């Protein structure tokens, strides 16, 4: 792959800058302002990261998490670019590419979760399970949907992913000017496609990170091919997708532990004990245990300074230190595997190697064991399933009948008025002259589009209103 192509400033719909406009921004800086000013980005402030809409202003939302990923992404872009220039010395990598890469990753961090449904990653699980459970029972004019839809169309719902929804949202659903969504640069679009495979090609057991999840819907197949052609990736991961993934991992693995501590899900003593236990379990080396000792030293320092909460002082300061180590780890691993990454043959995550990679894994495991299986999360997930199942039960039936020869009931007609006019306009545009099975598929996507556009509060309120709960 070539950086000149990978950093393409082309957009799906070409845009020309008027002479004398005075706009000196790069195309990637324009992307940033389009994202920041979007309603889709603002909605992230009311979407769950881990803990359900907590009363504490310390606990992270999807918005604050995305800002952190954006920051880490930009930092990694600076570090990795310098490594390429000074150590790898790729003659095709120009000095000005550093600024471009930083801007692209800063934008990608803001976008990486923008397609997620309400109620965290569990919302994705609920949507997948609902379709797996119900698809065989749904009918259009007496025919089961499983007989009408192709295998890939069905698999898109069985393997539903927020990552995939992000690509659809920014390229179509965010009706900024027309049906092209935000009309972002193709370099940015390529970066947010973390898994360049379809729902039928997804293979978690392949050993190749690129097939871990699906990266695009059948509805975006032509768009995906266009992006691949422009960037020259040809089914391979964009190199910056590895960096975006690392930025996300650093942000959530450290933040989830910090939030779990702040919520009282894990104590300082438990954290130290778990870190040492994970080190033995994973066969960690000297650098790993030096980091654990650094946590204990910070606790001792807090005691010596007579801070009111030495445990909190230690954990919060230590988390910042760990983030620095993980940034260095991702940077070194990108540079160390540069040839394979550029060839598209590198199959791992950037944080999968070395003692710091073990620390990242340990933090993820600890967060899961102490936060994700905690009582607040259980309550959230039970409520999320009740709400999302209800909405899917109501809206899918209405969408199947919508714009079809099948009679629509009065209630179904009213339900369709609750779906965004913009989303329905996008459906009408992209369904023109399509075969009946693809129109049906797009109507089902209309429901998942609508649900993914909801915030936690809106989904809960709509459920209560439609259920007659006052």
Rosetta blueprint (number, residue, H / E / L):
1 X L
2 X L
3 X H
4 X H
5 X H
6 X H
7 X L
8 X L
9 X L
10 X L
11 X E
12 X L
13 X L
14 X L
15 X L
16 X L
17 X L
18 X L
19 X L
20 X L
21 X L
22 X L
23 X L
24 X L
25 X L
26 X L
27 X H
28 X H
29 X H
30 X H
31 X H
32 X H
33 X H
34 X H
35 X H
36 X H
37 X L
38 X L
39 X H
40 X H
41 X H
42 X H
43 X H
44 X H
45 X H
46 X H
47 X L
48 X E
49 X L
50 X L
51 X L
52 X L
53 X L
54 X L
55 X L
56 X L
57 X L
58 X L
59 X L
60 X L
61 X E
62 X H
63 X H
64 X H
65 X H
66 X H
67 X H
68 X H
69 X H
70 X H
71 X H
72 X H
73 X H
74 X H
75 X H
76 X H
77 X H
78 X H
79 X H
80 X H
81 X H
82 X H
83 X H
84 X H
85 X H
86 X H
87 X H
88 X H
89 X L
90 X L
91 X L
92 X L
93 X L
94 X L
95 X L
96 X L
97 X H
98 X H
99 X H
100 X H
101 X H
102 X H
103 X H
104 X H
105 X H
106 X H
107 X H
108 X H
109 X H
110 X H
111 X H
112 X L
113 X L
114 X L
115 X L
116 X L
117 X L
118 X L
119 X L
120 X H
121 X H
122 X H
123 X H
124 X H
125 X H
126 X H
127 X H
128 X H
129 X H
130 X H
131 X H
132 X H
133 X H
134 X H
135 X H
136 X H
137 X H
138 X L
139 X E
140 X E
141 X L
142 X L
143 X E
144 X E
145 X H
146 X H
147 X H
148 X H
149 X L
150 X L
151 X H
152 X H
153 X H
154 X H
155 X H
156 X H
157 X H
158 X H
159 X L
160 X L
161 X L
162 X H
163 X H
164 X H
165 X H
166 X H
167 X H
168 X H
169 X H
170 X H
171 X H
172 X H
173 X H
174 X L
175 X L
176 X L
177 X L
178 X L
179 X L
180 X L
181 X L
182 X L
183 X L
184 X L
185 X E
186 X H
187 X H
188 X H
189 X H
190 X H
191 X H
192 X H
193 X L
194 X L
195 X L
196 X L
197 X L
198 X L
199 X L
200 X L
201 X L
202 X L
203 X L
204 X H
205 X H
206 X H
207 X L
208 X L
209 X H
210 X H
211 X H
212 X L
213 X L
214 X L
215 X L
216 X L
217 X L
218 X H
219 X H
220 X H
221 X H
222 X H
223 X H
224 X H
225 X H
226 X H
227 X H
228 X H
229 X H
230 X H
231 X H
232 X L
233 X L
234 X L
235 X L
236 X L
237 X L
238 X L
239 X H
240 X H
241 X H
242 X H
243 X H
244 X H
245 X H
246 X H
247 X H
248 X H
249 X H
250 X H
251 X H
252 X H
253 X H
254 X H
255 X H
256 X H
257 X H
258 X H
259 X H
260 X H
261 X H
262 X H
263 X L
264 X L
265 X L
266 X L
267 X L
268 X H
269 X H
270 X H
271 X H
272 X H
273 X H
274 X H
275 X H
276 X H
277 X H
278 X H
279 X H
280 X H
281 X H
282 X H
283 X L
284 X L
285 X L
286 X H
287 X H
288 X H
289 X H
290 X H
291 X H
292 X H
293 X H
294 X H
295 X H
296 X H
297 X H
298 X H
299 X H
300 X H
301 X H
302 X H
303 X H
304 X H
305 X L
306 X L
307 X L
308 X L
309 X L
310 X H
311 X H
312 X H
313 X H
314 X H
315 X H
316 X H
317 X H
318 X H
319 X H
320 X H
321 X H
322 X H
323 X H
324 X H
325 X H
326 X H
327 X H
328 X H
329 X H
330 X H
331 X H
332 X H
333 X H
334 X H
335 X H
336 X H
337 X L
338 X H
339 X H
340 X H
341 X H
342 X H
343 X H
344 X L
345 X L
346 X L
347 X L
348 X L
349 X L
350 X L
351 X L
352 X L
353 X L
354 X H
355 X H
356 X H
357 X H
358 X H
359 X H
360 X H
361 X H
362 X H
363 X H
364 X H
365 X H
366 X H
367 X H
368 X H
369 X H
370 X H
371 X H
372 X H
373 X L
374 X L
375 X H
376 X H
377 X H
378 X H
379 X H
380 X H
381 X H
382 X H
383 X H
384 X H
385 X H
386 X H
387 X H
388 X H
389 X H
390 X H
391 X H
392 X H
393 X H
394 X H
395 X H
396 X H
397 X H
398 X H
399 X H
400 X H
401 X H
402 X L
403 X L
404 X L
405 X L
406 X L
407 X L
408 X L
409 X L
410 X H
411 X H
412 X H
413 X H
414 X H
415 X H
416 X H
417 X H
418 X L
419 X L
420 X L
421 X H
422 X H
423 X H
424 X H
425 X H
426 X H
427 X H
428 X H
429 X H
430 X H
431 X H
432 X L
433 X L
434 X L
435 X L
436 X H
437 X H
438 X H
439 X H
440 X H
441 X H
442 X H
443 X H
444 X H
445 X H
446 X H
447 X H
448 X H
449 X H
450 X H
451 X H
452 X H
453 X L
454 X L
455 X L
456 X H
457 X H
458 X H
459 X H
460 X H
461 X H
462 X H
463 X H
464 X H
465 X H
466 X H
467 X H
468 X L
469 X L
470 X L
